């Protein structure tokens, strides 16, 4: 059984085999679904105050208006194109109009897909380096970014609602696997909140960033419609 959803100009095909995009190469439908699941499980845990903030601190504060992420084939196409450049650097902002996380690893036999390892690596910045010690109200500041938490803060950006990723096996300059994920709305905007500190949603009226939003009471994440 298949259903078609027109999303950001490209058709996302959702079937029993997983989320399918027209992008050639890179991720499998199962990879896409696993990436969505990984991102939203971490955001849900963060929203409910269950994520460790720094090696010596307590947990990150709970979040209100933390949104559930959906998968974008449009953003995947942009990410896949950049991953295939095999350069461990960010793409030009004007070419993507989105936030971007990048990851590279040497090929390891019998390992998980690097695309699935990437979110875990990015998110680990919260526990390893911390945010609250640099910004108690979770406003994005140069100190937070310079502490090396920019991958986490993009993943946790409360108002972000969609993302897409690409992966490429590269032989030059080294034999490495590159993973790129792009996010909208873009996070890491200086002076803006990483997310709103408050009680996680328990009813639709708690979700106020986007008109018509609803609350997934199981995950405590808001859903944009």
Beta strands, then each sheet from edge to edge (+ up, - down):
strand 1: 2-7
strand 2: 10-15
strand 3: 18-20
strand 4: 63-64
strand 5: 70-71
strand 6: 99-106
strand 7: 162-170
strand 8: 176-184
strand 9: 196-197
strand 10: 214-216
strand 11: 221-223
sheet 1: 1+ 2- 3+
sheet 2: 4+ 9-
sheet 3: 5+ 7+ 8- 6+
sheet 4: 10+ 11-
end
